[in-house]
Amino acid sequence: GRLAEPIAIQELPLEVIQALRKAAAEHPSKQEPADGCSAAVTVAYAFAETVFIFPITPTTPLGETADQWAVAGKTNSFGVVPKVQQMQSEAGAVAGVHGTL
């Protein structure tokens, strides 16, 4: 079941309706089908200042995608190009994350 019943947009306060319409106009939907790895790297990149990657087997596109975006100058949600740092192991990546906290 649902947690709550849907509310018709006409029932919302006028300022909420205006804010929703403004946000929709400024941020058009760009939905694309994505696999789990693509979805994860998209969200992680959008909110990270530093991305720690490490080689794993079997390979995934996570690290390579983040690195390509950074090299291309793609900014995250804060207008910053995250620094991508390649580590040699999972332990190195974990240590890097711990050090940035």
N, C-alpha and C positions, 0 to 999 in steps of 0.2 A: 503494500500500500504506500500511499504518499504520506509525507510528513505533514503537509499542509495542502489545503485546496488552492488551486490557482486563483489569482486575482486578475480580473479584467483590467486592462490598462486604463479604461475610462474611470475606474474607481480609485485610482491613485491620485495623490495631490498633484496639482498643476505643476509645481516646481519639480517634482520627481519625473513627471512625464517629459517636461522640457529637458531635464538633465539626461534622461535616457535617449531622447531623440538627438541631442547634441553629441553624446558619446557615440551613438550609432553612425552619425554623419562623419565625425572625425576619425573613427576607427572602423572602417568597413570590414566586414567578415572576410577572412582569407582562409577558410577551412580547407584543409587538404587531407586526404587519407594518409595515415602514418602508421608505421609499425611501432612497437614498443621502444626500440632504440632511438628512432627519430624523435618520438614524443619526449623521451627522457632528456636527450641532448638539447632540444629546443628550450625546455623549461630550465634546465640547469644553466645553460649559457645565458639565458635572459636575466638570471638573478645572481650571477657569480661575478666576482672581481678577478678571481684566479681560478683556473681550471687545471687540475692535476690529472694527467693521463699516464697510462703505463701499458706496455705491451702485454696482451693476453692471448691465449689460444683456447678456443677458436676466436678469430678476430671479430670485432664488431665495429660498426661505423662511428661509434661515440667519440673516441679521441680524434680520429681523422677529421670528422665533421667540425668539431670545435676548433681544431687547428686551422682548417681551411677558412672558417669564418673569421677567425682572428687575423690571419694573414691578409684577408680581403678587406679588413677594417670594419667589419660588421659590429655595430654597437649593441650593447645589451639594453635592458629596460631603463637603465640609469644614464644612458648616453656615453658609456665607457666601453672601450674594447677590452674584454678580459685578457689577462695574461695567461697564456697556455704554457705550462711547464711539464715536460715529459720526465717521468721518474722511471727507475729501473725495476720497480716491483710494487706490489700492492702495499707493502709496508711503507715504502717511500711516499706513496700517494696519501696514505693515511696520516703519516707524519706531517706532510705538507698541509693537509686540511687542518690538522690539530694546531699547527703553527699559525694559521691565519685567523683562528677564532679569537 
